[in-house]
Amino acid sequence: MGFREHAARVRRILGIVLAVLLLGGVAAVLLTGGDKDTGTATKTVRGVIGSEKAEFFADPQVVKALATKGFTVGTETSGSWDMEELPLDGYDFAFPSSKAPADGLRAKTKNAKATTAPLRPFYSPLVVVAHSAAAQVLAGNGLATLGPRGTSGTLKMDAYLAAARADRTWQQLKGSAGHAELSGTVFITSTDPVASNSGALYLAAASYVADGGRVANGTEAVTRTAPLLRKLVQVQGAQQSGSDAPFRDFISGVGNPLVLVYESQVAAQLLAGHPMGDLVVLYPDTTVNSDHTLVPLTENGRALGELLAADPELRGLAVRHGFRPQGAASEFTTATQSHTAYLNQTLTGVRQAPVPTGKVLHEMALRARDQGDSA
């Protein structure tokens, strides 16, 4: 047999073999349903979220858990109040950090899905993180109490607000000598209340305490506490629009020694095993729970919100990021049992201040920022 005849025969044999393999592959696809991965996401949803939830949605385990339930989630961060200024076309959900901005979003949008009840999968109280020296000085001057280990305690809001009214400085507090970092006016760093939920809720709690335990219900009530709230804001200078950056600054050792954050940010650090350094957690004796509220804008957005609230795996992952699941307190207390030196699991001794309506809260924030207001 010549070379050409031999080569032609080899090609025919190879063709037959390939045909058999292809037929076998087709049969295998038909029998097994193809190369379909049941864990592959089938719905892509897009949302705008508060910065404090960015790490949760970026967590590979969260991404995987959502994919197994049929979701790929893309997010962009924004201050919770700033969300009202965003064009929401093309989004499936908005996920601010509390009910008040969520109510504003629902009122603004004409989307029928947004007018249905929002979803609150998890929440977090506001706390103040302090460096140890600052916490010790506050405690020594009656502005705070500390637990036996000195890593957690209570901020006395009445005493703190009295110090703010009087423009007290660290140098005026006994025990501050020798701590060069404790200088200037005593104040808590918070976020921009016009843009960010945590900053606005800080004003809500301060207003409630300053006005004798009354929730602000209109312009007259806002006017009564506006001078004090202005002091709390103006002393800070430029403010961030999200809570993530001030907390990261604190952890890295820069910035003010007292910073308002979400408890979830502290709990996430603890549960991840990160060193806490000289961090002390002060729970204001009057604070506000931030109910992270998802506003659905499409059916897929609502389905995602329901999944975050109901799925045990996703609730567990939310706890790992420091959030307290709604209606499942034991999940948080069990997960954080070894961190009670920092965390007040049951919020013992902490009073929850009612939050004004979104309209009143927004007016409060604007008045606190308005240097020209002489009220």
Secondary structure by P-SEA (a helix, b strand, c coil): ccaaaaaaaaaaaaaaaaaaaaaaaaaaaaaaccccccccccbbbbbccccccccccccaaaaaaaaaabbbbbbcccccccccccccccccbbbcccaaaaaaaaacccccccccccccccbbbbbbbbcaaaaaaaaaaccccccccccbbbbcaaaaaaaaaacccccccccccccccccccbbbbbccccccaaaaaaaaaaaaaaacccccccaaaaaaaaaaaaaaccccccccccaaaaaaaaaacccccbbbbbaaaaaaaaaaccccccbbbbcccbbbbbcbbbbbccaaaaaaaaaaaccaaaaaaaaaacccccccaaaaaaaacccccccccccccbbbbbbccaaaaaaaaaaaacccccc
